[in-house]
Amino acid sequence: MRVLRAIFNYALYEYQDGNGHPIITINLVKYLSHTRAWYRVDRKQTVIKPHQLADWYKTVIILVETDNYRNALLWHDYFLLLLFTGMRKMEAASLRWEDIDLKSKTITLQDTKNHEIHTLPMSDFVYELMERRSWNKTSEFVFPAESKTGYIYEPKKAVNRVVELSGVPFTLHDLRRTFATVADSLDLPAYALKRLLNHKMNNDVTAGYIMKDVERLRKPMQQVANFIYQHMNLSQTV
């Protein structure tokens, strides 16, 4: 909105008709803001429901077993990491191995939406996933790709294929929403939920007195993972 407002401000004084009168006489952004006439788009509420998790995961497994998808195992692990941690898609995609501590079982996000370094505990499931991926490192990135950045980008083809085969519509951000919805359903403390999702608590005075301790998040993280794990009908092997 700031960019659009600046463009209108520039145009007000830059563009004139043959008589020297402004062609644009009002900054529409200011007008719409003043009249509160902006059309607000409702936030998406889509999630993968508990009873859909098993079918969704079975289809992700099918990708791994399909020769047509060279990077199917990579997408399998990427999808699961998003679902089991609630990470934002680019935070997970750009993870480096130096951010993964298998000894302390933590993942550190360096480039986050709120520009704060954020450390998450690994659930048992995520630890096994990361340990397996570490056996065959080919890059500094956890999810490498032949791209300008060196890591994966949004896998629309793989997402569409899972949707088609499973009948479960989802986007990458729906995986984060699913994690958050599960966490909320387990009645986790509000502070723990916000910390797991790395949401800022600007108006929470009490939170300002609480030291951020990753170990305090380990139990709630495992609770969410257990719920997802059970509804996927999984064995512990990933």
Buried (B, 14 or more C-beta within 10 A) or exposed (E): EEEEBEEBBEEBEEEEEEEEEEEBEEBEBEEBEEEEEEEEEEEEEEBBEBEBBBBBBBBBEBBEEEEEBEBBBBBBBBBBBBBBBBBBBBBBBBBBBEBBBEEEBBBBBEEBEEEEEBBBBBBBBBBBBBBEBEEEEEEEBBBBBEEEEBBBEEBEEBBEBBBEBBEBBBBBEBBBBBBBBBBEEEEBEEBBBBBBBBEEBEEEEEBEEEEEEBEBBBEBBBBBBBBBBEBBEBEEEB
